[in-house]
């Protein structure tokens, strides 16, 4: 199974500053900045040429994540399980890891995406940070009765 994790692009600051809670109404409504719109468009062009047909695309319902995935121009589904502050377990459950037959593109938030990467790559919790607008492409494979997760690619929008 291929799992492609895409962090939403750069978004507006929370209107309440540090006092705002992750996942509150104001946080869920935050939009991409003009820079974020460019990041999403660049990454979407790159991804569109690589994503296999039939890839299931799932996005957080937060406005900034939905704007990011909309740049791809493909059909997607919003899933409340991957909203800001979601656990790594919730994200893996939403994409049916590792049982899904189809590749899954999941558009979400930090620190949840970094927690998924850390878990799947046997890193210490909290050790992995996913940059805004970046993609981590992971593959689960079984060989000789052993399962492994390999990193196929890590790409940031400023590298395109």
C-alpha positions in Angstrom: 0.0 0.0 0.0 1.2 3.5 -0.8 0.4 6.2 1.7 1.0 9.7 0.6 0.9 12.3 3.4 0.4 16.0 2.3 0.5 18.7 4.9 -1.7 21.7 4.1 0.1 24.6 2.6 0.9 27.9 4.5 -2.3 29.3 6.1 -3.3 32.4 7.9 -2.4 32.7 11.6 -5.1 31.8 14.1 -7.1 35.0 14.8 -6.7 34.5 18.5 -3.0 33.9 18.3 -1.5 31.4 20.7 -4.7 31.5 22.8 -6.7 29.8 20.1 -7.2 26.1 20.3 -6.3 23.7 17.5 -9.5 22.5 15.9 -11.7 25.3 17.2 -14.1 27.1 14.8 -11.6 29.9 14.1 -8.8 27.4 13.5 -11.0 25.3 11.2 -11.9 28.4 9.1 -8.3 29.5 8.5 -7.6 29.9 4.8 -4.4 29.6 2.8 -2.2 32.7 2.3 -1.3 33.7 -1.2 2.0 32.0 -0.7 0.1 28.9 0.5 -2.1 28.9 -2.6 1.1 28.9 -4.8 2.6 26.1 -2.7 -0.6 24.0 -3.1 -0.7 24.6 -6.9 3.0 23.6 -7.3 2.7 20.5 -5.3 -0.6 19.6 -7.0 1.0 19.8 -10.4 3.8 17.5 -9.3 1.5 15.0 -7.6 -1.0 14.9 -10.5 1.7 13.4 -12.7 2.6 10.8 -10.2 -0.5 9.6 -8.4 -1.8 6.3 -9.8 -5.4 6.2 -11.1 -7.8 5.1 -8.4 -5.9 6.8 -5.6 -8.3 7.5 -2.7 -7.9 11.1 -1.6 -9.0 12.1 1.9 -8.7 15.5 3.4 -9.2 17.1 6.8 -12.3 19.3 6.8 -10.3 22.3 7.9 -10.6 25.0 5.2 -6.8 25.3 4.6 -6.6 21.5 4.0 -9.5 21.5 1.7 -8.1 24.4 -0.3 -4.8 22.5 -0.5 -6.4 19.3 -1.9 -8.7 21.3 -4.2 -5.7 22.5 -6.1 -5.2 18.9 -7.3 -8.4 19.0 -9.2 -9.4 15.4 -8.3 -12.3 14.0 -6.4 -11.7 13.8 -2.7 -13.6 13.1 0.5 -13.5 15.1 3.8 -13.0 13.1 6.9 -13.5 14.5 10.4 -11.1 11.8 11.8 -8.2 13.8 10.4 -9.1 17.2 11.7 -6.4 19.3 13.5 -5.2 17.5 16.7 -6.1 14.0 15.5 -4.1 11.1 16.7 -1.8 9.0 14.5 -4.2 6.1 15.1 -7.1 8.1 13.7 -5.2 9.0 10.5 -4.1 5.4 10.0 -7.7 4.2 10.6 -9.1 6.7 8.1 -6.8 5.4 5.4 -7.2 1.7 6.4 -3.4 1.3 6.8 -1.9 -1.1 5.7 -4.9 -3.1 4.4 -6.1 -0.7 1.7 -5.5 -2.1 -1.8 -5.5 1.4 -3.3 -3.0 4.1 -2.7 -4.2 6.8 -0.3 -3.4 10.5 -0.3 -4.2 12.0 3.0 -4.2 15.8 3.4 -3.8 16.9 7.0 -2.0 18.7 9.8 1.1 18.7 11.9 1.9 17.2 14.4 -0.5 14.4 13.4 1.3 13.7 10.1 4.7 13.7 11.7 3.4 11.3 14.3 2.3 8.9 11.6 5.7 9.1 9.8 7.5 8.6 13.1 5.4 5.5 14.0 5.7 3.9 10.5 9.5 4.5 10.3 10.1 3.4 13.9 11.3 6.9 15.0 10.8 8.3 18.5 7.4 10.0 18.9 7.6 13.7 18.1 10.9 13.2 16.2 9.5 14.0 12.7 8.2 17.3 11.4 6.4 17.6 8.1 6.9 21.1 6.6 3.9 23.1 5.3 2.9 22.0 1.8 5.3 19.0 1.9 4.6 15.4 0.8 5.9 12.2 2.4 5.3 9.2 0.2 5.5 5.9 2.1 5.1 2.3 0.9 4.2 -0.7 2.9 5.5 -3.9 1.4 5.8 -7.6 2.4 8.7 -9.7 1.3 9.7 -13.1 2.5 7.1 -13.0 5.3 8.5 -9.6 6.5 6.7 -6.3 6.3 8.6 -3.0 6.0 7.8 0.6 5.3 10.0 2.4 2.9 10.2 6.1 2.0 9.6 6.5 -1.7 9.9 10.3 -1.7 9.8 13.4 0.4 9.1 16.7 -1.5 8.7 20.2 -0.3 7.0 22.9 -2.5 10.1 25.1 -2.5 12.0 22.3 -4.2 9.7 22.3 -7.3 
